[in-house]
């Protein structure tokens, strides 16, 4: 899959803990970040599906 660079600012403590997690998992931080982003999107899709079935409005993110 093609990769694209992006820049962002993040809470310093969150980044520190995220880097520690990548080290503990012995994985590159980019791989862990991609996994986290993918899981977040999947969770939103599941949540959206459940809300669509209950006829509740869904707020875009």
Secondary structure, 3 states (H helix, E strand, C coil): CCCCCCCCCCCHHHHHHHHHHHHHHCCCHHHHHHHHHHHHHHHHHHHHHHHHHCCCCCCCC
